[in-house]
Amino acid sequence: MKIKIKIKKLDERATIPKYANSGDAGMDVIAISKTENEKFIEYGTGLSFELPEGYVMLIFPRSSLSKKDLILSNHVGVLDSGYRGELRLRFKKIGEEVYKVGERIGQIIILPYPKIEFEEAEELSKTDRGEEGFGSTGA
């Protein structure tokens, strides 16, 4: 299934995201700018998107982040269909090794999502797991 998404280059240096391999779920995004302070580095992509209603863009770190002294500030970013600003990724600095302008800084996945309507209930159905939480499977 293919879906067309409108994308706007806000800067001539911007690169349209693409899949690196045929089986990839995510497309890499590339930094064209970098703003830095003592706590954060924010990278601009020079891109804005027009997602159809009912779709969301999820922004994830790349596996190369393990080689950098950065943590994606919101761990997984959410770009809603109503947002038309630049896709920017903000990282918390934990050392000196960071991405440079021109490098791939994250990956995006665009997915449909259902509209949820909550129904308040006095009781929920029983399951084998029940209320067992963190570490309940022994891992």
Helices and strands as residue ranges (DSSP letters): E 6-9, E 27-30, E 33-36, E 40-44, E 47-50, E 55-60, G 63-67, E 70-72, E 77-79, E 88-93, E 104-112
